[in-house]
Amino acid sequence: MRIRDAAPSRAGATPAGSLMAEKEIERFFARLAAANPAPHTELVYRDPFTLLVAVVLSAQATDVGVNRASGPLFDAAPNPAAMVALGEERVRDLIKTIGLFRTKARNVVALSRALLDRHGGMVPRERAALEALPGVGRKTANVVLNEAFGESTIAVDTHVFRVANRTGLAPGKTPEAVETILERVVPAKYKHGAHHWLILHGRYVCLARRPACPSCVVADLCRFEPKIRS
């Protein structure tokens, strides 16, 4: 199977930091949106607290692996008070199939205690408050703000970083640089879903070792060369 090497259109202004013109970026997200109109995280969660814990557990782990362990964990500890009562040792036993489980168990119990002490057991909606919790960085905060609270944040994980650089949508040397460019170039109407579209595209189409270019809906807009043809 072959794909045609279409030269991307250069019409329209090119936003600073992107290799694509505005019209190309619009088409890029319009196509991803058409293929998946209602994107969402593949982590299984019940509320903002379980989402927060699931995202903390997902660092350097697959969503499938996290979901397998988090179900029994959330049954045993569905809220911060129950998680603290469960204790680090028991949390560790429940998530031991996940990478870095010792550190993650410690952070999950610590962040649960912090939620009780600082926020009345509720997950805060403010970025600074989220990032002040144990084990929570900018990426985790962005996921929670987007998925739980409907904010138009863009979390840059390894998939988003790869897709943004490979396609030329938002090339940057660090996740922070890529996030800054994406915040600037993604059209407003696509910003809330952008994080999910880019993650899912990187997870299932724009693979790290062998991207599925023949089945890619944005192949003609992508700056990656040479494209995989079969």
Helices and strands as residue ranges (DSSP letters): H 22-35, H 48-57, H 63-76, H 80-86, H 88-94, H 101-119, H 127-131, H 138-147, H 158-167, H 175-185, H 188-204, G 213-215
